[in-house]
């Protein structure tokens, strides 16, 4: 197959498509994480986290 005047194999196309999917999913995940971290946690969430940490803490 010729693309832009150069011969390209199906393996090269699959590798390029896989790379684009990986890049798109990583970009989406980073954007989603930034969007979710824009609001600070509520007092209930902080208390639940503290309770969880205290319940799993190992004392010597």
HELIX and SHEET records of a PDB file:
HELIX    1   1 UNK A   10  UNK A   36  1                                  27    
HELIX    2   2 UNK A   43  UNK A   56  1                                  14    
SHEET    1   A 2 UNK A   2  UNK A   3  0                                        
SHEET    2   A 2 UNK A   6  UNK A   7 -1                                        
END                                                                             
